[in-house]
Amino acid sequence: MVSLMEIESATKELSLKEREELLVFLAENLRKERAGQTPPPRRFSKEEIESWIAEDEADMKSLRDAS
């Protein structure tokens, strides 16, 4: 088995194109392995979102007023 440090060292010898191909390969494999493992997207009501925005705007106003 090859260690992560050995893999990292070996990738430095690859060309830019080869490193890009390796990155795509790893991303595709991670995506396949994690398929179905991620939780479903969370749903927020319009009211919740508007409340967060209002809170953020109030915080921004407080910061501006303090300076």
Protein Blocks (a to p, Z undefined) as FASTA:
>chain_A
ZZfklmmmmmmmpcfklmmmmmmmmmmmmmmmmgokaccdddddfklmmmmmmmmmmmmm
mmmmmZZ
